[in-house]
Amino acid sequence: MSVFIDKQFSGLPHHAILEDGMIKWSATTVDCNYVWGKPGESNSLEPVLKLFDVECPKLIPESVKKSFEECGYQGEVPWSYVISRETFRDIFSKFQQKLEEYIEVIDDSDYPPFFCETNILFSLLKGSFIDGATCKKILEKNDSHALKNIVSMSTSERLPTPLYDRVSTKTGRLTIKSGPQILTLNKEYRRIFRPSIPENKLYEVDFVSLEPRVALNIANKKSASDVYTSFATDCGLDISREVAKLAVLCSLYGAGKYKLESVLRKDGSNLPAARLLSKVKEYFGINDLSNGLMHKAKSGQILNYFGRPIQVDDTRKSTLLNNFLQSTAADIALLGFLDFCRNLSGLITPTFIIHDALVFETSPEHLGQVSEYVNKGFDIPKMGNFPLKITEFSCNE
């Protein structure tokens, strides 16, 4: 296991590599497992440590840093020369020891390599474009903070790429650390976005009923592209798709049965809500999955399908199930979008992610090849197929 240590953040005179307990000087990151001090890298160590609830070691005391800030100093500080040689050696030795201890913690898990690999997706995103005139018209009638934020960041109607954060939430659901706040922008304002060239169009590819599909695939059940219709048909239930969908969502997210009972009566069905929910739990393997999560939660954490640790602060079955499904779905989306971008490299330009949807630009003449990929769905070995759909990106979708 090796860690590249960036000199700008360490204050060392050179970049360094920590490997097998030894420090070696280096000019580049070479093929290190992790990078410390470069948060933009896909294999940055800091977010991985945060995932495992480990506080990142601090090399330079905050009091020393603050003294430089108060003096108005700007730029790279050569701490190894500023602090006495003996003191810095002592500080660095303790830092190195802590870093090695923390690496041992994450080295026991299979998730960090998966996490770093899927982070590559964010480096493939390119800045999106907006239509200034459309933004102006919307803001004349609506006071949208998110839209104002986006407009303020544009340069010649081009936006910087959002910097996503996948460790601030318990389950890995994305937030935006800096850049245009795409995730909080009202759906009706999506018409502000435009392709980089008029001949192209913006599309989005997203997963179909992703979280229910996760439960279904884990239960080793196969269904058609529509999870809810398949459930009703396979179970021989004479209910509408809307009722089937509500029943599935109630079971997966722990919602009460009273609304379902009311909808069933309006739908003209005599089927008791309790019986329908029981059918859902049996079909999707919810009881087995929930019981397994309850057992694992005794340790203080559960793992999603890929091994991401999820700290437990609520041991209710419905909460554990929701956390597991949402976290697994979030990882599947990133894994799938990375595969999508790699397979269609040169044909599409990915611009940003909205949870389980990827927005991209392409020429209409390439849409056939893109659709061919989408129609196959995304396969995960030992887990199953996850259907995808493609739509033109607009406020109406």
C-alpha positions, 0 to 999 in steps of 0.5 A, a space after each residue: 500500500 502506497 500513499 503519495 503526499 503532496 508537498 503543497 499540503 505537507 510543507 515538505 521540500 518535495 513530493 513524497 511517497 509513503 510505502 512499507 513504512 518508508 518515505 521516498 521522495 518523488 516528483 510525480 504520483 506514479 502508481 500510488 494507491 492513494 493521494 494525500 493533500 490533493 482532494 480533486 484526485 479520484 484516489 484522494 485519501 481524505 474522503 476514504 478516511 472520512 467514509 470509515 469515520 477516521 479523522 484525517 491526520 493533521 501535519 501542521 498544528 492549527 496554531 502555527 497555520 493561523 499565525 501565518 494567516 494573521 500575518 497575511 501570508 499567501 501561497 505555499 508555506 515550506 513548513 519543513 524550513 519554517 518550523 525547526 528541523 527537530 520539531 518538524 521531524 517529530 511532527 512528521 514522524 507522528 503524522 506518518 505513524 497515524 497515517 499508517 494506522 489509518 491505512 490499516 483500517 481501510 486496507 481490510 475493506 474491499 470498498 476503497 478501490 471501488 470508491 476510487 475507481 468510480 470517482 473517475 466519473 467526476 473527472 470525465 464531466 465537462 462544463 455545461 452551457 446556459 442560455 443567458 436570455 432564458 435565465 434573464 426571463 426566468 429571473 424577472 418573474 421568479 426569485 430563484 437563489 439556485 438559478 442566481 447562483 448558477 448565473 453568477 458562476 457563468 463565464 460567457 454562458 459556460 459553467 464550471 464543472 460541479 465538485 461533487 461530494 459523496 461522503 457528506 451524506 450517510 448513504 453516499 447520495 451526492 451533494 455539491 461541494 462547490 460550483 453550480 448547484 444543479 441538484 437544488 435547481 427547480 426542475 422547471 428551470 432546466 430549459 436554461 441549459 443548452 448544448 455547446 454547439 447548436 447542432 447537438 442536443 442534451 439528453 439524460 440517461 437514468 436508471 429505471 426504478 433503481 432502488 426497487 430493482 436493487 431489492 429485486 436483484 438481491 432477492 434473485 428475482 427477474 422481472 420485465 422492464 417495469 418492476 411494478 407491473 411485473 410484481 402485480 402480474 407475477 403475484 396474480 394481483 388484480 391491481 393497477 400499476 399505480 397501486 402496485 407502485 405505492 405498495 412497493 414504495 410503502 414496503 421499501 420505505 416504511 410508510 404506513 398502510 393507511 394511504 394504501 388502504 384508501 387508494 385500494 378502495 378508490 381503485 375498486 379493489 377489495 384486497 386488504 392493504 396488509 395482505 398486499 404489503 405482505 406480498 410485496 415483502 415476500 416478492 422483493 425478499 424484504 424480510 430476509 434482507 431486513 433481518 440480515 441488516 438488523 443482525 449486522 447493525 449490532 456492530 454499529 454499522 451496516 455495509 451496502 452491497 459493495 461494502 460501503 460502511 453506513 453508520 447506524 443511528 436508527 436500528 428500525 428495520 425500515 431505516 436500515 433497509 432504506 439506507 442500504 437500498 439508497 446507498 447501493 443504488 447511489 453506487 450502482 448509478 456511478 458505476 453505470 454512468 462510468 461504464 456508459 461514458 467509457 463505452 461511448 467515449 468520443 460520442 458523448 460529452 457528459 456534463 453533470 449528474 443529478 442523482 441517478 441521472 447523467 446529463 450529456 450532450 451528443 449529436 442526434 446522428 449518434 443517438 442510435 449508438 447511444 440508444 443501443 447501449 441503453 436498450 441493453 441495460 447495465 449488467 453487474 456480475 452476480 447482481 443482475 441487469 438494471 434497465 436504463 432509459 434515455 430522454 431529451 433533457 428539458 423541464 418537461 421530463 
